[in-house]
Amino acid sequence: MRRLHNALLLKQLYTLRELGFEYSDIKPSELEEEPARLPYEMRELEAMVAGCQLCELSKTRHKTVFGEGDENAQLMFVGEGPGATEDSTGRPFVGRAGELLTKMIENALLIPRSSTYIANIVKCRPPGNRVPSEEEAYTCRPYLLRQIELVSPQIVVTLGATAYRYLTGDKSPISRVRGNVIDTQKYKIVPTFHPSYLLRNPSAKKEAYRDMLLIKSLMQEG
């Protein structure tokens, strides 16, 4: 939240400079410390994301990719960021990786994809599908945290190392942490491989399938 607050302040300062202001009598210590307030209604939050210009990704995106699914879902998936197909449609996980994710949900968990909620660390596509920078990820992270708060899932599945890192702060390799259960008291986090990694490394699908069975058992425990 603080990073988003600082980004909003910086944007305001740039606007003042464009209007002709050259300095301010306000001292840094006098700036409001309260973090930027985000809406507590999903549609209002989505509208805020659609108009966001807080990082460089806003300059190259076609559409923001907010997230979709059951807003009261027990299970939430968090990926890294939109790809080309997602950028053109405004929907998460609709390319080849999305097709695989849908199969994982429906074939292993035996539930429809629509009963889950799916979002990403960043809401705009990084050019060339590169990994989001720290600045981009941390600027966008408050939006995701509010989404999680609004959905209030019991389980959050992080897809790949980037999603896991920026949700937990842990930089451990995904191969080391996948299949573990991290209890945050508010919800459980289960890291697993990103579907795009599985497309490049089919042999890892067995481990991902075991992760899905673990998730299924956690859901049955309620």
JOWO-V89418 format. One line per field, one symbol per residue. phi: phi as a letter, one per 20 degrees, with the letter a starting at -180 (. if undefined). Layout:
BEGIN
phi = ???
END
This chain:
BEGIN
phi = .fffffffffffffffffeofdbcefegfeffeffgedfdcfffffffffdfcecffffdfecfdfqbpffcffccdcdeafdffffedndeldefffffffffffeeemcfgfedccbcfdecffgmlffffgfffffeggffffgfffflfecdeeenfffffeedneeffffedgneddeeneaedcebffgffffecgfefffffffffffffffffm
END
